[in-house]
Structures are given as C-alpha cells and as structure tokens.
Amino acid sequence: MKMRKLFTLLMTLVFTTMFSQVTQEIKYPRFEVDSLGQKVVIMTIPQAMKLNNNSNILEKFEKLQAEMQDYENICIKVIDEKDKVIAKLDVVITKQDGQLIVKDEKIKALQGEILGWMEKTGALEKQLANRQQVIDEKDKQLRRLKTKMVIPVIVGLLLSVLGVF
C-alpha cells in the first residue's frame, strides 16, 4: 500500500509538473504596452521570420500582379492590332478576288476575239488562195493572148520590112 501511495504521489507530481509547464507556456504573438505607453506586439523569432517572409511574398505577388496586368494589356493591344490587320487583309483579298473575276472575264473576251481573228484570217487566206488562182489563170490567158498578138505583129513587121525593101 505504501508503494501504491508512493506511486500515486509520484505520478501526481509528474502530471502536475507537466501540466504546470504547459499552462505556464506563454502564447505568442501577444499585445502589451511598453514603459512609454506604446502598444507593442511581442512574438517569437520564427514567427517574425515567417511574417517577414509572408510580407516579402505579398510584395512579390503584388509586383507579379502588376506585371501580369501589363502583360495582359500588351496582349490585348497585340490582338487588337492583329484584328485590324486581318480586317485590312480581308478587304484586300476581297478586292483581289474581284480583280481576278474581272481578269478572267477579260481573258475569256480576248480568247473570243482571238478565235474570231483566227476565223477571219482563215477566210482571208482562202480568199487569197482563190484570188491567186484567178491571177494565175489570168496570167496564162494573158500569155496566150500575148503569144497570139506577137505572131501577127511579127508577121506584120516582116511584111512591112519585106514590103519596105
């Protein structure tokens, strides 16, 4: 029994010591007033470092946010400029498509004219060949007539020369 009491006493002592250390632990951060009457915050070094790191991270996030806003503005400007260029190119393409249609129509018209000229040329060449035949036949007739006329002229000349001698 004594052992039991001693054991209980020891256990109570151990628990009280542990409990008193836990309850004596001071919670940080805490607010106090210093000797000059100013309100101060007391915290542990790890808490201060964490707070400092968090404030640095906050500054970096704010800077990143500003940079992202600038980047977004630049992207919007680039997209607007791209849209304007696309609109201008659409107008140019539409004009060029119209010009292609006009060009194709002119080509067809010129091809029709060329075919007409080729037909006229073929008809003129036929007429020229026919006229050449007519000319050749007239030349033959003219030679025959000349031959027929030369003989009486020669005979007449001979007679006149013989009659003159």
C-alpha positions as CSV (number, residue, x, y, z in Angstrom):
1,M,0.0,0.0,0.0
2,K,2.8,2.3,0.8
3,M,4.1,1.6,-2.6
4,R,0.8,2.3,-4.1
5,K,0.6,5.7,-2.3
6,L,4.2,6.4,-3.2
7,F,3.5,5.6,-6.8
8,T,0.3,7.7,-6.9
9,L,2.2,10.6,-5.3
10,L,5.0,10.3,-7.8
11,M,2.5,10.2,-10.7
12,T,0.6,13.2,-9.4
13,L,3.9,15.1,-9.1
14,V,4.9,14.2,-12.6
15,F,1.5,15.2,-14.0
16,T,1.4,18.4,-12.1
17,T,4.8,19.4,-13.2
18,M,4.0,18.6,-16.8
19,F,0.6,20.4,-16.5
20,S,2.2,23.5,-14.9
21,Q,4.8,23.7,-17.7
22,V,2.0,23.5,-20.2
23,T,0.0,26.2,-18.5
24,Q,3.0,28.4,-17.9
25,E,3.7,28.4,-21.7
26,I,3.2,31.9,-23.0
27,K,1.3,32.2,-26.2
28,Y,2.8,34.4,-28.9
29,P,2.2,36.8,-30.5
30,R,0.8,38.9,-27.8
31,F,0.0,42.6,-27.3
32,E,1.5,44.6,-24.5
33,V,2.1,48.2,-23.6
34,D,5.7,49.2,-23.0
35,S,7.1,51.5,-20.4
36,L,6.5,54.6,-22.6
37,G,2.8,53.6,-23.0
38,Q,3.1,52.5,-26.6
39,K,1.3,49.4,-27.8
40,V,3.7,46.7,-29.0
41,V,3.4,43.2,-30.4
42,I,5.7,40.5,-28.9
43,M,6.4,37.4,-31.0
44,T,9.0,34.7,-31.4
45,I,11.8,34.9,-33.8
46,P,10.3,32.1,-36.0
47,Q,7.0,34.0,-36.0
48,A,8.8,37.2,-37.0
49,M,10.7,35.5,-39.8
50,K,7.5,33.9,-41.1
51,L,5.8,37.2,-41.0
52,N,8.7,38.8,-42.9
53,N,8.7,36.0,-45.5
54,N,5.0,36.4,-45.9
55,S,5.3,40.2,-46.4
56,N,8.1,39.5,-49.0
57,I,5.9,37.0,-50.7
58,L,3.0,39.5,-50.7
59,E,5.2,42.2,-52.3
60,K,6.3,39.7,-54.9
61,F,2.7,38.7,-55.6
62,E,1.7,42.4,-55.9
63,K,4.6,43.0,-58.3
64,L,3.7,39.9,-60.3
65,Q,0.1,41.0,-60.4
66,A,1.2,44.4,-61.8
67,E,3.4,42.7,-64.4
68,M,0.6,40.3,-65.4
69,Q,-1.7,43.3,-65.8
70,D,0.9,45.0,-68.0
71,Y,1.4,41.7,-70.0
72,E,-2.4,41.4,-70.4
73,N,-2.6,45.0,-71.7
74,I,0.1,44.3,-74.2
75,C,-1.6,41.1,-75.3
76,I,-4.9,43.0,-75.7
77,K,-3.1,45.6,-77.8
78,V,-1.4,43.0,-80.0
79,I,-4.7,41.2,-80.5
80,D,-6.4,44.4,-81.4
81,E,-3.7,45.3,-83.9
82,K,-3.8,41.7,-85.3
83,D,-7.6,42.1,-85.7
84,K,-7.1,45.4,-87.6
85,V,-4.5,43.8,-89.9
86,I,-6.8,40.9,-90.6
87,A,-9.7,43.2,-91.4
88,K,-7.5,45.2,-93.8
89,L,-6.2,42.0,-95.4
90,D,-9.8,40.7,-95.8
91,V,-10.6,43.9,-97.7
92,V,-7.5,43.5,-99.9
93,I,-8.4,39.8,-100.5
94,T,-11.9,40.8,-101.4
95,K,-10.7,43.4,-103.9
96,Q,-8.2,41.0,-105.4
97,D,-10.9,38.3,-105.7
98,G,-13.0,40.9,-107.6
99,Q,-10.0,41.7,-109.8
100,L,-9.4,38.0,-110.5
101,I,-13.0,37.7,-111.7
102,V,-12.6,40.8,-114.0
103,K,-9.3,39.4,-115.3
104,D,-10.9,36.0,-116.0
105,E,-13.7,37.7,-117.9
106,K,-11.2,39.8,-119.9
107,I,-9.2,36.7,-120.7
108,K,-12.3,35.0,-122.0
109,A,-13.3,38.0,-124.1
110,L,-9.8,38.2,-125.5
111,Q,-9.8,34.5,-126.3
112,G,-13.1,35.0,-128.1
113,E,-11.5,37.9,-130.1
114,I,-8.5,35.7,-130.9
115,L,-10.8,32.9,-132.2
116,G,-12.7,35.5,-134.3
117,W,-9.4,36.8,-135.8
118,M,-8.3,33.3,-136.5
119,E,-11.5,32.5,-138.3
120,K,-11.2,35.8,-140.3
121,T,-7.6,35.0,-141.1
122,G,-8.6,31.5,-142.3
123,A,-11.3,33.0,-144.5
124,L,-8.9,35.7,-145.8
125,E,-6.3,33.1,-146.6
126,K,-8.9,31.1,-148.6
127,Q,-9.9,34.2,-150.5
128,L,-6.2,35.0,-151.1
129,A,-5.7,31.4,-152.4
130,N,-8.7,31.8,-154.7
131,R,-7.6,35.2,-156.0
132,Q,-4.1,33.7,-156.6
133,Q,-5.7,31.0,-158.7
134,V,-7.7,33.7,-160.6
135,I,-4.5,35.7,-161.1
136,D,-2.5,32.6,-162.3
137,E,-5.3,31.8,-164.8
138,K,-5.4,35.4,-166.0
139,D,-1.6,35.3,-166.4
140,K,-2.0,32.2,-168.5
141,Q,-4.6,33.8,-170.6
142,L,-2.5,37.0,-170.9
143,R,0.5,34.9,-172.1
144,R,-1.7,33.2,-174.7
145,L,-3.0,36.5,-175.8
146,K,0.5,38.0,-176.0
147,T,1.6,35.0,-177.9
148,K,-1.3,35.3,-180.3
149,M,-0.6,39.0,-180.7
150,V,3.1,38.7,-181.1
151,I,2.7,36.4,-184.1
152,P,0.6,38.9,-186.1
153,V,2.9,41.8,-185.0
154,I,5.9,39.8,-186.2
155,V,4.2,38.9,-189.4
156,G,3.1,42.5,-189.8
157,L,6.6,43.7,-189.1
158,L,8.1,41.1,-191.5
159,L,5.7,42.2,-194.1
160,S,6.3,45.8,-193.6
161,V,10.1,45.1,-193.6
162,L,9.7,43.0,-196.7
163,G,7.4,45.5,-198.3
164,V,9.7,48.3,-197.5
165,F,12.8,46.7,-199.1
